[in-house]
């Protein structure tokens, strides 16, 4: 059995979870994602955000993935965003 990690990507308007089979995830996770107004195409889940709440949305997604034991990797652009969050909070 091949294990595929969920990849977290970011664009101007969405945080996207790729390589995640929506029809196979826990219904409690689906309920939590509903609160974030997700959009799905069954192999990815996109969560909209605004610049003002991007850090909060991202943090919520990470907590959910960890809570439901979903292994993930961060894309390079997400790593840069996280570094930006860290730098802003330190200043």
Beta strands, then each sheet from edge to edge (+ up, - down):
strand 1: 6-10
strand 2: 14-18
strand 3: 38-40
strand 4: 44-48
strand 5: 72-74
sheet 1: 3+ 4- 2+ 1- 5-
end
